[in-house]
Each structure stands twice: as structure tokens, then as C-alpha cells.
Amino acid sequence: MTLHASRPATGARPPRRRRPGWLLPAGLITLGLLPIVANALRRIALAVGAPEAASAGAGAMSLPVVLHVLGATVFVTLGALQFSAGFRRRRPTWHRIAGRVAILGALLAAFSGLWLAFATLPDSSVLLFAFRLLAATGMAVSIVRGFLAIRHRKLPQHRAWMIRAFALGLGAATQVFTLGFGELLFGKGELSVALLNGAGWAINLAVAEWAIRRRAARVPSRRGGAGAEAGR
């Protein structure tokens, strides 16, 4: 009797190495908190380095700024954790509770963003005001549509709208780079600052739409593969 060593099936794919489930949420939280921490450090530096500026209120934050920072911090932190599939499976109750709190934080950030857009209108260009208005409104609309979708058990639509809302919420983080590098190339003119701010939101939305469509394309292929295996 001859023994033959078992060989792997021809064309069999090696198992894919999965990335750690915490990697994406950790990266999103770090990116989202970057402008918040940078702004806090800048205000501390103003208050400490220039006492006369601090006494004039340069290091203080107005009410809409405080509300915006609070809402954005809650949304970025809890919203990023929703992207961990393993965490959602292991703690479904926590996922629902954290999701509701994240929605409240997002709405607070969106409406305080609208407040800030109108409050800073005298010091900003009409184009920058329009970008801020569109971003805040788009974020609020995305959150509401995502919430209504999950209430009707429409999970793909819920996921897509929440991804769009999160992308708009991360606009300030991307603007750290678009403004930082863009101003070196194009200067700090009124038009360039507005366009560089708009680029931050546009880049995030482009990535969000790519992620949404990539997942939508993978789901039918998985179902088709499972159906083919079942029919054998």
C-alpha cells in the first residue's frame, strides 16, 4: 500500500491574515482627537506665554466652541468604536448604548458647528461659511437618516449614513494636513484657506464613499460564493 502525502488543492488561496480589530478604531480616535488636542495646547500656550492675551480672553473658549469640542470628542471616541466588528458582536448592548450617545454627541457637534459658522461669519469668507454650513448640515442629516434606517432594520443604509457622518466629523482632522501643507504652497489668502478647508471634507467624503461601495461590492460576492458552495 503506497502512502501519498496530502497536497493542497490546486488554486487554493492561503488564509488571509486578519488585522487586529482594535487597529481601525484606535487610528480613527487618534486622528479625530488630533485637532482637539492641538487647539487645546494652542490655547494653553497663549494663556501661559502671553498673560495680557489671557486677561483679554484669548485663551478662553466661547460657549459654541465648548459645545462643539464636547460633542466632537464624544462622537469621535464612541463612533470610532462602532467600527470594530468584534466589539459589536461581543457587546451588542454596549454597542447600542454607545451608538445612541455617539448620535447625541454628533448632533451637538453639528448644531454647535452651525452656531459657530454664523458666529464667525464676519471674520470668514462667504465660501468658507458655505463650506461650514454644508458640512454641519450634511453631518446632521446623515446622523438622522442613519438613525431612521436602523429603526427600520435597514443595516446597510444605517452603516452608510453613519460612515458619511463620521467622515464629515473628521473634517477638522484632515484640515490639519490640508491647511498645514496647503498654506505652505498656496499661502494664507482668503480663497486658498476656504478651498483647503473644503478639501478636508471632500477628501473624507471621497474615502467614505469608496469604503461604502467596496463593502457593498464584497457582500454580494460573499453570498454568491456561499450559494455556489451549497449547490455543490
N, C-alpha and C positions, 0 to 999 in steps of 0.2 A: 504493500500500500504506500503510495507516494504522497507525501505531505506537501502541499503548496502554501507558500506564505500568502496571507491575505493581502491584496493590493487595494489601494483606494480606487473608487470608481472614477473612470475617465471623465474629466471635466468637472469633478467635484471642487467646489470653492473652499479654500481654507476658512476656518471660522474667523469672523471679524472681531477684532479686539475692541471691546466697548470702552468708551471713555468714562471716567468716573462721573457719577451722577451729580456730584457737587460742583463740578468744574464750571458749567454754564451759569448756574445761579451766582456762584462766587464772583465770576467775571463781570456779570451784569451789575451786581451790587457795588463792586469796586468802581466800575465805570460810572454808575449813577451817582455815587456819593462824591465823586471827584470834584465837580463844580461846587457842591455844597461845602466841602471841607476847604477848598481853595478860597471861596468867598468869606468863610468864617476866619481863616487865617489872615486874609487881607484886611478885614475889619479890625481884628486884634492888633495887627501891625500899625494901623492908623491910630488906634486908641492909645497904644503904648508909645509909639515913636513920635507922635505929634500931639501933646497934651492940649494945645489950643484947638486942634481939629476935633479932638474928642469932646472938649467942652462945647464946641459948636454943634455937636451931634453927628459928626462924620462917621463915627464908629457904631452909631445906633442903627437899629432896623425899624422901619415903619411896620404898621400892622399888616398890610398886604404882603410884605416881604416875609414876615414871620409866619403867616399862614401858608404862604407858598412853599417855604422851606420845610415846614412841618408836614404838609400834605405830600410833597415830593419825596421826603425821606421815608415816610410810611409806605407810599406806593412803590418806590424803587426797591425797598428791602423786602416787603411781603410779596410784591408782584414777581420779583425775580425767583423767589422760592417756588412759585407755581409752575415754573418751567422744569422742575425736577420730577420726572415721571415716577421714579421710585418712591419719592416722598409722598406723592399724591396717592399711590397705591397703598403704602404702609399706613398713612394717617389721613384717611378720607375726611374725617370730621374736622381735623385741623385745617385741611385744605379748604373746606367750605367756609369756616370761620375766618381764616386769614384772608380768603378771597373777598369776603364782604368788607372787612376792614380796609383792604387794599383799594377797593372800589371807593369807599368814603375818602380815603387819602387822595385818590386820583381826582375825584370831583372837587375836593378842597383845593388841590393844586391847580386844576383847570380854571375854576371860578376866581381864585385869587390871581391867577395869571391874566385873566380878563381885566380884573381890577387894576393890576399893575400896568397893563397895556394902555389903559385910559389915563392912569395917573402919570405915566412917563411920556405921554403924547407930546407935551410942549418941548421936551428935550430930545425927541427922536424924529426920524423922517417918516413921511407918510407910508413909504414902502415897508419900513421896519415895523411900523404899527400894524400894517395889513398882515404881515407875516405872523406877528404875535397873535393877532386876532384869529387868524385861520388856525394856528397851532392849538391855541387854547380851546376854541370851539370844536375843532376836529377831535381833540382828546376827549372832551365831554361827550360828544356824540358817539364816539367809539365805545366808551365805557357804558353808556346807556344801551346801545344796541347789543353789546356783548352780554349785558345783564339780562336783557329781554330774551336773547337767544337761549341762554342756559335755563331760563324759566320755562321755555317751551321745549327743553331737552334737545336743542339743536347744537350739539357739541362742536362740530367743525366751524359753524358760524361764530359760536362763542369764542373759540380759540383764535380765529382770525381777527375778530374785532379787538380782543384783548391784546394781541400782538401789535396791532396798529396803535392802540392807546399807549402801550409801553414804549413803542418806538418814538412817539411824539414826546412822551415823558422824559426820554433820554436825550432829547434835543440839546439841552444845555451842556450835557457831557460831550457830545460831538462838536459843539460850538467851541469848546476849549481848544480843539485842534484846528477847526476851520478858521477861527479867528486868530489863533496863535500863529499859524503858518501863513494864513492868507494876508494878514496885515503886514507881515514882513515883505511879501511880494507886491501887494497892491496898495499899501498904505492904509490910513485910517479915515478915508473920506466917507461922507455920508452914504453914498451909493454902495461903496465896497463893503462897509460894515453891515448894511442891510442885506446885501446878497450873500455875505459869508454866514450871517445868522440863518438866512433861509436855506443855505446849503446844508447846514447841520440837520435840519428837519427833513430835507429832501433825501439826504443820504440814508438816514434811518428808515424812512418810509420805503425807499427802494429795497433795502435789505429785508425789511419786514415782508414786503410783497413777494420777494424771492423765496423767503422761508415758508410762507403760506402756500405758494404754488408748488414748491418742492415737496412739502408734506402731502398735499392733495394728490400729487402725481404718484407718490410712493404707496399710498393706501390702496388704490385700485389694483396696482401691480401685485401687492401682497395678497389681496383677496383672490386675484386671478391665479396666482401660484398655488394658493391653498386649494382652490377648486380643481386645478389640474391634478394635484397630488391625490385628492379624494376620488377623482374619476379613474385612477389607475386600478 
